[in-house]
Structures are given as C-alpha cells and as structure tokens.
Amino acid sequence: MSKSRLVYSTDRGRVSPARSDAPVASSQNPPELNDGVVRIHRERGGRGGKVVTVIRGLPAGGAAPDALAAELKRLCGAGGTVKDRVIEIQGDHRQRVADRLRALGHRVKLAGG
C-alpha cells in the first residue's frame, strides 16, 4: 500500500497526478458567465413542457437579484424565482426582459431557443 495514490475524491472529482492541490473549476459557473454579458435563455426542459425565461450572468456587484426579479416579474405580469443569482420568469418574455435590462445599462445577449 505504500505506492498507492489518490485518484478520485468525492470532494474534488478526478485528481490529476501532476497537481493534486489545484482548485477544481465549478460546473455551476462556466467562464462565459464572467464576461459581463447577461444571457437570456428560453428553457422548457424539466418543467412539464412549460416555457421559462432564464436570466444568467448578472454582475455580482450589481443590484440584488431579488429586487431585479421582482421588477421583471411585474413588467412581464408573471411569476418567477431566483436560484443562485439566476432569475427564472414564467413564460417566454425574452424580448421584454432584454429591453428592460438594456435600459438599466447591461450588455444583453439572447441565447438558446
């Protein structure tokens, strides 16, 4: 057992032999989320066929996502939620949300669907 080495850890996943102490990138925050562009997606998967507008990439130093979500829900006349700085609005309201975020000074990209 003296020649054994750690190959996989439930905390960090697969451990590379060269740098076992290297930080592991989180799959929750892909690099494109840190480029200053707010991406607005239309998603349907896992929601029983219901369409949801998803807003990702909001800057961390900006307004609280709860307050922005409340404003966008009122604008769209729909329900929604905030999960891990991701805003979900019920229904397909991408263009309306994009126009409002541009008015607030964000760089916006319509993505997915």
C-alpha positions as CSV (number, residue, x, y, z in Angstrom):
1,M,0.0,0.0,0.0
2,S,3.0,2.4,0.2
3,K,2.7,3.0,-3.6
4,S,-1.0,4.0,-3.5
5,R,-2.1,7.4,-4.6
6,L,-5.3,9.3,-4.6
7,V,-7.1,9.0,-8.0
8,Y,-10.6,10.2,-7.2
9,S,-12.1,12.2,-4.4
10,T,-15.8,12.9,-3.8
11,D,-14.9,16.4,-2.9
12,R,-12.9,17.4,-5.9
13,G,-13.6,14.7,-8.5
14,R,-10.8,13.3,-10.6
15,V,-7.4,14.2,-9.2
16,S,-4.6,14.8,-11.7
17,P,-1.2,13.3,-10.8
18,A,0.8,16.5,-11.5
19,R,-1.2,18.9,-9.5
20,S,-3.4,17.2,-6.8
21,D,-3.8,20.5,-4.9
22,A,-5.1,22.5,-7.9
23,P,-8.5,24.1,-7.5
24,V,-11.3,22.4,-9.5
25,A,-13.5,24.6,-11.7
26,S,-17.1,24.6,-10.7
27,S,-19.5,23.4,-13.3
28,Q,-22.1,25.9,-11.9
29,N,-20.2,28.9,-13.2
30,P,-18.8,28.4,-16.7
31,P,-16.3,31.0,-17.8
32,E,-18.7,32.7,-20.1
33,L,-20.8,33.9,-17.1
34,N,-18.0,36.2,-16.0
35,D,-17.6,38.1,-19.3
36,G,-20.0,40.9,-18.4
37,V,-22.8,39.8,-20.7
38,V,-26.2,39.0,-19.3
39,R,-27.6,36.0,-21.2
40,I,-31.3,35.4,-21.6
41,H,-32.4,31.9,-22.3
42,R,-35.7,30.3,-23.1
43,E,-35.9,26.8,-21.5
44,R,-38.5,24.1,-21.4
45,G,-36.7,21.0,-20.2
46,G,-37.7,19.5,-16.8
47,R,-40.7,21.8,-16.4
48,G,-43.5,19.7,-17.8
49,G,-43.4,21.5,-21.2
50,K,-43.8,24.9,-19.6
51,V,-41.6,27.7,-21.1
52,V,-39.4,29.7,-18.7
53,T,-37.2,32.7,-19.4
54,V,-33.9,32.3,-17.6
55,I,-31.5,35.2,-17.0
56,R,-27.9,34.3,-16.2
57,G,-24.7,36.3,-15.9
58,L,-25.8,39.2,-13.8
59,P,-22.9,41.0,-12.3
60,A,-22.2,40.1,-8.7
61,G,-21.7,43.8,-7.6
62,G,-25.0,44.9,-9.2
63,A,-28.4,45.3,-7.7
64,A,-29.7,42.4,-5.6
65,P,-31.2,39.8,-7.9
66,D,-34.3,39.6,-5.7
67,A,-35.2,43.2,-6.3
68,L,-34.4,42.9,-10.1
69,A,-36.5,39.7,-10.3
70,A,-39.5,41.4,-8.6
71,E,-39.2,44.3,-11.1
72,L,-39.0,41.9,-14.1
73,K,-41.9,39.8,-12.8
74,R,-44.1,42.9,-12.5
75,L,-43.0,44.1,-16.0
76,C,-44.0,40.7,-17.5
77,G,-47.0,40.1,-15.4
78,A,-45.8,36.6,-14.5
79,G,-44.4,34.6,-11.6
80,G,-40.8,33.6,-11.1
81,T,-38.0,32.8,-8.8
82,V,-34.3,33.4,-8.0
83,K,-31.9,30.5,-7.6
84,D,-28.1,31.0,-7.2
85,R,-28.2,34.5,-8.9
86,V,-30.2,33.0,-11.8
87,I,-33.6,34.6,-12.4
88,E,-36.4,32.5,-13.8
89,I,-39.6,34.1,-15.1
90,Q,-42.5,32.0,-16.1
91,G,-43.3,32.3,-19.8
92,D,-41.4,33.5,-22.9
93,H,-40.6,37.1,-22.1
94,R,-37.1,37.3,-23.6
95,Q,-37.5,40.5,-25.7
96,R,-39.3,42.4,-22.9
97,V,-36.7,41.4,-20.3
98,A,-33.8,42.2,-22.7
99,D,-35.2,45.7,-23.4
100,R,-35.5,46.4,-19.7
101,L,-32.0,45.2,-18.9
102,R,-30.6,47.3,-21.7
103,A,-32.3,50.3,-20.3
104,L,-30.7,49.5,-16.9
105,G,-27.2,49.6,-18.7
106,H,-26.5,45.8,-19.0
107,R,-25.0,44.2,-22.1
108,V,-27.6,41.6,-23.1
109,K,-27.5,38.6,-25.4
110,L,-30.5,36.5,-26.3
111,A,-29.2,32.9,-26.2
112,G,-30.8,29.4,-26.6
113,G,-34.0,29.0,-28.4
